[in-house]
Amino acid sequence: MGEIVNGCCFTGHRENKLHRTEKEILKDLDREISRAIEEGYTTFICGMAYGVDIWAGEIVAKKRFWNRKIRLIAAVPFEGFESRWNEQWKNRYQKLLKKADEVHYICEGYASFAYQRRNEWMVDRSSRVIAVYNGEPGGTRNTINYAKKKDVCVRQVESA
């Protein structure tokens, strides 16, 4: 599975690192996802982390109800990666996982590099990244930098 010309993935922070409300970010994410669909993107890859990833995946799943061309791919770093989350996020994760058209476990088990490998896997299969980024170092910045290095378009949603 190589680059998907009409593929789009997401990167962003967990909710505690964001400086805007979930409602505000959801509105902007919805607008960016709608724009991507209008521009011909039909495959969306979600990294399945709580916060921005799951929010974006839930939006895509809702839009798929109205547009059957839309596909949702779950890129999970490793099986059981959600095991330490609170019940609310675990439930949202499980519901979204069931709605995915495909589920890919990127690593066989936990490893320190599993998250970065998942992020690169998503970017390598996308021609656009929708990012919610607060400017701090970490996985989101690494994903954006990797996308730019690979000449993948990055559309940024403000987090502050």
C-alpha positions in Angstrom: 0.0 0.0 0.0 1.9 3.1 -1.3 0.9 6.7 -1.5 -2.8 7.2 -2.0 -3.2 10.2 -4.4 -6.5 11.1 -2.8 -5.3 10.2 0.7 -5.3 12.5 3.7 -4.1 11.8 7.2 -4.3 13.7 10.5 -1.9 14.7 13.1 -2.5 16.7 16.3 -2.2 16.9 20.0 -4.1 15.2 22.8 -6.8 17.5 24.3 -4.7 18.6 27.3 -2.1 20.3 25.0 -4.6 22.3 23.0 -5.4 25.9 23.8 -8.9 26.0 22.3 -12.0 24.1 23.2 -13.0 20.8 21.6 -16.0 22.5 20.0 -13.8 25.2 18.3 -11.3 22.7 17.0 -14.1 20.4 15.8 -15.6 23.2 13.8 -12.2 24.0 12.1 -11.4 20.3 11.6 -14.8 19.8 10.0 -14.2 22.7 7.6 -10.7 21.3 6.6 -12.1 17.8 6.1 -15.0 19.2 4.0 -12.5 21.2 1.9 -10.4 18.1 1.4 -13.5 16.2 0.2 -14.5 19.0 -2.1 -10.9 18.8 -3.6 -11.3 15.1 -4.3 -9.9 13.4 -1.2 -11.8 10.2 -0.4 -9.4 8.2 1.8 -8.7 9.4 5.3 -6.1 7.9 7.6 -6.6 8.3 11.3 -3.8 7.5 13.8 -6.4 6.7 16.5 -4.9 8.6 19.4 -7.3 10.3 21.8 -7.8 14.0 21.0 -7.4 15.3 17.5 -7.1 11.9 15.8 -10.3 10.5 17.2 -12.2 13.8 16.7 -11.1 13.8 13.0 -12.0 10.1 12.5 -15.4 10.7 14.0 -16.0 13.6 11.6 -14.9 11.4 8.6 -17.2 8.6 9.8 -20.2 11.0 9.9 -19.4 12.4 6.4 -19.1 8.9 5.0 -22.8 8.4 5.9 -23.6 11.0 3.2 -20.8 10.1 0.7 -20.1 6.4 0.2 -16.9 7.1 -1.7 -15.2 8.2 1.6 -13.0 5.5 3.3 -11.6 5.6 6.8 -8.4 3.8 7.5 -7.3 3.3 11.2 -3.5 3.3 11.6 -2.9 1.9 15.1 0.6 2.0 16.5 0.2 -1.4 18.2 -2.6 -3.6 19.5 -3.7 -2.5 22.9 -2.3 1.0 22.6 -5.5 2.4 24.1 -5.4 0.2 27.2 -4.3 2.9 29.7 -6.8 5.5 28.6 -9.9 6.5 30.6 -13.2 4.7 29.8 -14.7 7.6 27.7 -11.7 7.7 25.3 -11.5 3.8 25.2 -15.2 3.7 24.2 -14.8 6.4 21.5 -11.7 4.5 20.2 -13.6 1.2 20.0 -16.6 2.7 18.3 -14.4 4.4 15.7 -12.3 1.3 15.2 -15.5 -0.6 14.3 -16.4 2.1 11.7 -13.1 1.9 9.9 -13.0 0.4 6.5 -9.5 -1.0 7.2 -7.4 -1.3 10.4 -3.6 -1.5 10.2 -1.5 -2.3 13.3 1.8 -0.8 12.5 4.0 -2.5 15.1 3.6 -6.0 16.6 3.7 -4.6 20.1 4.8 -1.5 22.1 8.1 0.0 21.1 9.5 3.5 21.7 9.4 4.1 17.9 5.9 2.8 17.3 4.2 6.2 17.3 6.7 7.8 14.9 6.6 4.7 12.6 2.7 5.0 12.6 3.0 8.7 11.7 5.4 8.0 8.9 3.2 5.1 7.6 0.3 7.5 7.4 2.2 10.3 5.7 3.8 7.8 3.2 0.2 7.0 2.1 -1.1 10.5 1.9 -0.9 13.5 -0.3 -2.3 15.9 2.4 -1.9 16.1 6.2 -4.4 18.0 8.3 -2.6 19.1 11.4 -3.7 20.7 14.7 -0.4 22.0 16.1 0.4 24.2 19.0 4.1 24.9 18.1 5.6 22.6 20.8 8.1 19.8 20.1 6.8 16.3 19.9 5.1 13.8 17.6 2.9 16.4 15.9 5.9 18.5 15.0 7.8 15.5 13.9 4.9 14.4 11.6 4.6 17.9 10.0 8.4 18.0 9.4 8.4 14.5 7.9 5.4 15.5 5.6 7.3 18.6 4.5 10.4 16.5 3.8 8.3 14.2 1.7 6.6 17.2 -0.1 3.2 16.3 1.3 0.8 19.2 1.6 0.2 20.3 5.2 -3.0 22.2 6.1 -2.8 23.5 9.6 -5.7 24.1 12.0 -4.9 26.6 14.8 -4.7 25.2 18.3 -4.3 28.4 20.1 
